[in-house]
Amino acid sequence: MTITSSDVSDADAPAADGSHDWAPRARFWLDRLLSWPSEGGTAGEQTLALKLADELARLPYFTAHPQQLWRQPAWPGGPENLFALARGQGRQTVVLSGHFDTVTSHNYGPLAPLANRPEELRSALLRSLHAAEAPGPSLQRALHDLEGGEFLPGRGALDMKSGLAAGLAVLEAWLAQPEDERQGNLLIMFSPDEEDSSRGARAARTELLSAAHHWGLDIAAGINLDATSDQGDGSAGRAIYLGTVGKLLPVVCFVGRDTHAGFPFEGVSAHAMNAELLRRLELNPAHADAAHGEAAPPPVCLEARDFRAQYDVTTPQRVWSAYNVLSHARTPQQVLELMLSETQAAMQAVLERHRAFAAEAGQAFADAQPQVMTLGELREEVLAAQPQHERDYTALLSELVAETNPLRASQRVMHWLLDRSERRGPLAVVGFGSLHYPHTHLSRHGAAGERLQAAVQAVAAQHSLQMRHYFAGISDMSFIGTPLDPGTLTELQRQLAAPTPNFCDDPHTAHLSFPTVNLGPWGRDYHQWLERVHLPYAVQGLPAAVWDLTARLLKSDA
């Protein structure tokens, strides 16, 4: 499908009384975007920005102003960010942002070829759900949703092509206004790689800064269009989020004293120390960060393993674990301090318990004092020990530049450092294993944040939307408009196992600062084979709310 002149003429400006049928254009764009599979790391992700740019170039506005529609590589040889600038009067500008990559469709199983053909997929899913034996509540809910017709299935339908479609419908309506009646400017910024490491949005920050200088734009606010989940009636999903959750990936490597399994009290168990730390952290509400009356989910373990390549009866010397730690207010340094404290306590508890077991068994226990250090401390110690270590370490990081799996990269660096360290267990090394997603909140933006919050309050009341403080999905919103201070970024680099560009930001790069909220579609089971979006809200309620919020922000007297 291509946009014809009749298609474009259907995109009228909303009436002054607020009545406007958004559904035809929003559904047009949703169908178009769904027809382009764009799973992360595939040719579809690589080419989507070009396909969408070609479609937008057919709009009369961009035919007349082709320089205001451009693309930027997210990384050398990688997929591209898409920018589309619609000019009006003045410098004030609102950015509509989102990501077009999706997760894999492999979990659809034999239905994977239909993952981007929603109506055919609906029929196939209904057949599968009707045939299910003893379906549980989630399958029964999916059956009800898909039979009712209000939910559209498909990979990316919810996360987040329906959000992009709403933004594109708003863009068309914006351009349908006479130029002298358009107050301010609208800038579309759509990115790849959100489902991996947000390399698209991170690259877009520098392009956004350049565009603002080039076009004379003052970025008043950002509206991210990402999706949320609601297993109920949708009232929780129809929400505007004033900020987003932050994420860190602390990693801990325990070094025990390996011993023959027949003489266990002569060693110190790395597995036992790791298990105690897991017990202390996993789902512990005492470690859930909170701000503005909302608590983030507590820590969860994403990986725990030893590194034995073959079987023998020697206890493992090293055991590794990685934790997902979400934040609303905590700084990276505070998260590191939490992990150091809990790691020290876990080691002490295990040594005391095993010492008691040894006494009960009439055995002597290894005389051991726990050592806990940061990864930054270990790296500095190892690199200072021999000049060759610095050269070898630089070569290792060069090898890891292309590595996109943060756990694999972090493990290689951790092993490399421990192999060259003279320290022996019981030892624990604590650091960070992946990219830091900063938490954001518009309250950090002073007067600009207050203006955005006032507009959000008015639109939420007008459209019966909830206002919530933190978007729970880890998203590109972390990198839009809220730069970290260089000191924090420098310390993150110091404690990061593999400080390559995939996993850390350059602390010396300048970025724009502006408040951003999230206003997107809702649905159920995203990333799963029953992913589906609530269509009436996605194609009517959502673009109407985005339009009204944008218009309020760009009023000349705002």
N, C-alpha and C positions, 0 to 999 in steps of 0.2 A: 504494500500500500504506500502511496505517496500522497503528499498534500497537494491538492489542486486549488485553484483560485476559489472554487465554491466552498471547499473545506475551510479556507482561511476566512471567507466572508461570514461563516457561521459563528466565528469567535467575536461576539459583540461585547461591548463594555457593559458592566453591570449597571442597572438602573439606579437612580438616586435613592429609591425607596428600599434598596437592598435585595429586591427580587431578581433572581437570575438563575437560569437553568445551566448549571455547571456540568451536568452529567454527560452530555454528548461529547464535549471536548476532552474531559478528564478520562472518559472511557476510551475514546479514540487513542489517546496517548498511552493509556495502560495496555491496551491490546497491542499497540505498536511495540512498546518496550518488552512485553512478554514474548513477542514473536522473535526477539533477538536473545537467545541464550547467552548468558554472560557469567558463567561460573568462574570463580577466581582461578587464575593461572591458565586459562584456556584462550583460544583464539577469539572466542566470543567477547571476553572481557577486553581483549586487545583492540578490537575493532568497534566497540559500541560507541565510543565518543565520536568517531568519524561518521558512523551511520546517523547518529542523532544530529550531528552538525549538518550533514547533508539535508536532512529533513527541515531543520530550522532555517537553512539557507534559502529555502523556497518561500518563506514568509516575505511579503513585500518589504517589511522593515529591514530585514537583514540582506535582502537583495540590494537595497539602497545603501546599506551601511555594513558591508561585508567585514570591515576591519573590527567591528564590535562583536564578532563571533569567531572565537579562536580556541585552539587546543594547546595543551602543554604536556610534554612527557612527564609522567610521574617519576620515572627513573630512566636512565639510558636504555633504550630498547624495550621499555615496558609500555603498558597501556597509558592512555592520556586522560588528563583532566579536561573538562569542557567548560568554557566560559561563554556566556551570552549576556551582553550589556544592552539594556533598553533605556535610552536616555529620555529624560523629561526636563523639567525646569529646576535649576539649582544644582547643588553639590550633594545634598543628602541622599544616601543610598542604603537600600536594604538588600542583604545577600540571602538568597534562597539556596540552601545547600543540601546535598544528599549523596549517596553512593549508589552506583549501578552494578557493582559486582554482587554475585550471590554465592551461597554455599553450593556444594555439589548436589546433584540430583541422584546420586547412587542409592540413597536410602529409599527411593521409589521402587527399587527392585525391577521387576519386569515392566512396570509402568513408566520407567524413566524416559522412554521416547516421547511420552505424552506430557512431560513435566512443564513444557512451555506452550501447550495447547489446552487452555483451561476448560473449555466446554467438553472436549473429548475426554479430558482427564476426569471431569466431574462424573461423566457416565461410567467410566471404568472404576472410579473409586466407589461409586454407589453399588456397583455389582460386587466389588470386593467386600464392602461393609455388610451388605445383605447376606453374603455367604459366610461371614465370620461366625464361628461357633462360640457361644457364650461371650459376646462382646462386653467389655467393661465400660465404665462410665465415659471414658474419653472417646471410645469408638462410637458409643451411642450418641454422644453430643455431636460428633462429626457427621454422623448419618443424618441427624436432625437438621444440622446447619446446611448440609449440601442438598437435602431434599427440599428445604424451604426456599432455596434460591437466592437468599440474601448474601451468601458467602461465595467468593470466587476462589477456587484452588489454583495452585501452580507455584513452581519454584520462582521466588522473587515477587509473587503477587502481593504478599504482605511486606516482606523485607527486601527492598523497599520501593519497588517500582510504582506502586500505587501512590506513594509519597511524591516521587518524581513527577508522575502524571499530574497530580494536583498542582505542583509548581509550574509545570508547563502550561496548564490551562490558565493559571493566573497570569503568566507571562503574555499569553495571547490576548487575554482580556485587557491587560495593561496597554498593550500596543494598539488595541482597537479604539482607545481614547484619542481624541485630537491631541497632537503633541503639546500645544500650548495649555492644555488642561491637565497634563500629566505632571503632578508635583513630585519632584525628586526623580530618582533613578532606581531601576531594578536590575540586579546582577545575579544571574544563574551561575552556580558553581557545583558541578556534578563530578564525582571522583570515583576511581577504582580502588581496590585493595583494602576496603574497610574490614572485610572479613578476615584479613591476614594481619597486616601491621600498619594500616592507615598510611601507607606511603603516598597515596594520592593526595589526601587532605594535607599531609605534612609538606608535600611539595607545593601545593596550592597556596600555602601561606605566603611564600615569597612572591608568587605571581600576583596574588591579591594586593600585596604592598606595591608592586610595580604598576599594576593597573590603576590603583588609587592615585598614584603620582601622575601617571600618564594622562588619565582622563579627568583629573581634578575632582575626585570623589571624596566625600566624607562618609565613611561607613558608620551609619547610625546604629545598626543592629543586624544580627543574623537570625534567620529562622531555619533551623534544621528540620528536615521532613521525615525523620526516621520513625519506624513503626514500634508499637508496643502491643503487649498481649493482655487479653482480658478473657477469662473463662466464664464470666457472668453475662450480664445483659448489655455490656458495652459502656456503662456509665463510668467505669474506671479507665477504660481505654480512650474515651474522648477527653483528652487532657492536654494541658500546656505545661511543660516542664521548665522550671526556672533555672535549672542547672543539670549537670550530669555527674554520675558516679565516677570516681577515679579508680585506677587499678594499678597494682604492682604485683610482680611475680618474685617474691623472695625465694631463694634457693638455699638449702642447707646440705652440706656434705659432712657426715660423721665419719671420723677415722677411729676405728676401734683398735684393739690389740688382738690380732688373729691368733687362734690357737687350735690345737687338735680337739675335735668334738669330744673325745674321751677324757679330756682334761680341761673342762670349760672354765673352771675357776682361775686358771692361769691366764685367761684373756679377759678382754672387755668387749662386750657385744655391741657392734655398731647398729645392728638391727634393733636391739632393745632400746637404745638411746633414741633412734629414729621413731620407733613405735610410741615411746613416751611423749615425744614432741607432738606427734600426730594426735595422740589422745588429748593433749592439753589445748590444741588449736582447733581441731576439726569441729565446725558448727558451734563453737563456744560463743554464746551471745555476749559474754563479758568482753570479747575482742571485736565486737561489731562496732564500727565507728558510727557516730550520729552527729547530725547538725540540723538546725531548723526543724526540730521535732521529728525527723525521719532517720531511721537507722538503716545502714547498709547491711547486706547479708554478711554473716560471719565468715571467717576464713574456711576454705576447703582445699584439700590436697589434690593436686592435678597429676602428680607422679611420685611414686616411691619405689625405689629399686636398688639392688646391688649390681655389681658389674662383673659377676663371675661368668667366664666364657665356657667353663667346663666343670664337671662334677668332681669334688673331692670332699674329704671330711674335715677340712680346715674352715673355720668360721670366716665369713667375708670381712675383709679389712675396711672397705668403704661402702657406705650406704647413703644414697642421695634422695632428697625429696624437694618438691617444688609446690608452692602454695599460691592460690589465688586470693589476694587480699584487696578488698574494695574499701574505698574511703569516701567520706563526705567532707571531712575537714582535716584529717591527719596529713602531715607532711611526709615525704619519703624518709626523712631522718627519724621521725617518730615511729614509722613502721619498722625501720631497721632496729631501733632501740627495743621495740616490742619483741622482735624475733630474737635478738641477742639475749634478752632477759629470759624468754621462755626456753630457749635452747640451753642456757646455763642451768636453769631449774630442772629441765628434763635430764640432763647429764647427771646432775647431783642426785636426783631421785633414784635413777637407775643404779648408780654406784652404791648408794646407801642400801638399797633393797638387795642388791647382789652380795654386798658385804654381809648383810644379815643372813642371807641364804647360805653363804659359805660357812658362817659360824654354826648355823643349825646343822649343816652337813659335816661339821668337823673338818673343814678344809681351810687352807690358807687362801686368802683372796689377793689378787694382784694389787700392789700398792700403786694407786693411781690418783692423780689430781686432774680434774677436767680443765681443758683449755678451750676458750672460745675466742675467736678473732674474726674480723671482717675480711671479706675477700680483698678489699683494697689494701689492707695491712699485709695479707699474705703475698699479694702481687708485688708490693713495694719491697718486701723482704727478699723475695726470690730474685727479682731483677737486680737488686743491689749486690747480691752475693757473687755474681760472676759477670763480667762484661759480655760474654757470649750469650747469656740468658736474654739480654735486651734484644739482641739481633734475632735470636730464634723466636722470641715472643712476637716481634714485629712480623716475621715471616708467617707465623701461625695466624695472626689476625688477617693478614692478606689472603690466606687460604679461606678464611671464614667469611669474607666479604659477600660471597654469593650464597651463603647459607641462610635460608629463611626459617628454619626450625630453631626457635630460641633454646629449647631444651638440649638439642643435640650440640649446638654451638657452645652453650654454657658448660656442658659436661666435658667437652674436649678441653676447654680452658682450665677448668677446675682440676682435671687429672694432670694436665701439663704442669700446673703450678705445684701440686702436691708431689708429683714425681721428682721435682727438683728441690723440694723443701727438706730440711733436716729435722723438722718437727715430727713427733710420733704421737700416737693416740694414747689416751682418749683425747680427741681433738674434734672441734666442730668449726667449720668455716661458713660464715653467713654472708650472703650478698644478694644481688638482684639478677634475675635470669633473662629478663626481656624488657621490651619497651614500656616506659611509664606512660600511662594514660592519666593526665591530670584531672582532678575533679574541678568542676566549674560551677559558678553561681553568679547570677547577674548582680547580686548585692556587692560584688567585688569591683563594680564599675562605676561607683559614685553616681553623679547626676544622670549619666547616660543609662545606667541600670535602673534608676528610679523612673525615668521616662518610659523605658520599655516595660517595667512592671505595671505602671499605670495603664498603658495600652493593653497589656495582657489581661488585667483585671476587667477592663471594659469589654473586651472581646469574649472573655470567659463568661461574663454575665449575659451578654447578648446571645451567645450560642449555647448556653447551658453546658459549658465545659468545666471540668475540674482544673484547679491549679495545684500542681504538686512541685516540690522543690527539686527532686533529683530523678532524672531519667535513669532507669535501672540497667538498661542495656549498654554495655561498653561500646562506645561509638566514636565517630570522627568529631563529634561535638567537643571532645577534649582538646582538639587542636585548632579550633576555630575561635579566634578573637581573644584568647586568654593565654598569653605567653608566660612561661615560667621565668623567674629571675635567673641570671647566669650562674649565680652561686649554687642554686639548687641543681641546675643541670650539670655543673661541674662535679658536684658530689655524687650525683647519680652515675656519671661516667666512671668515677673512681670505684664505685661499688658494683658496677655492672660486669658480669663475667666476660661477656664478649661485646666490648664497646665498638661495634661496627655500625655503619649508617642505618642498617635495617632495624637496629634495636636501640638507638639513642639519637637525640637531636643535638645539633651543633649549638653550644651555648652562646656563640657569638653572632648568630643570625638574627636580624631584626624582623619583628613581626608586628602587625597591627593589633591594637587592643580595642575590642568592642564587645558589648554584651550579646549573648546568644541564648535563645530558647529553643525547645523542641516542640513542634506541633505536627503530628503525623497520623497515619492511619492506625487502626487497631484490627486485631484479628486473633487467630489462635494457632498454636503449634508451629510457630515459625522455626525454620531450619529442619523441620520434620516432613515426613511424607504426606501428612495431612495439613500442611501449611495452607492457610486460607485467610482472605481479607474480607472484612465486612464491607460489602460493596456500596450500599447506600451512603454511608458516611464517607467512604474514600472518594467517591465521585461527586458528592454534593455538599455534605456538611464540611468536609475538610477544606476544599478549595474556597468555599465561602468564608470560612474562618481565617484562612491564610490571606485572602484578599482584604478583609476588614482590618486585620492586624497590620498588614503592610500599609494600607491607606492611612491608618491612624499615625503610624510612625513617620510618614512622609508629608503629613500636613505642614503647610508653610509656617503655621504658628506653633508647631510641636516643640 
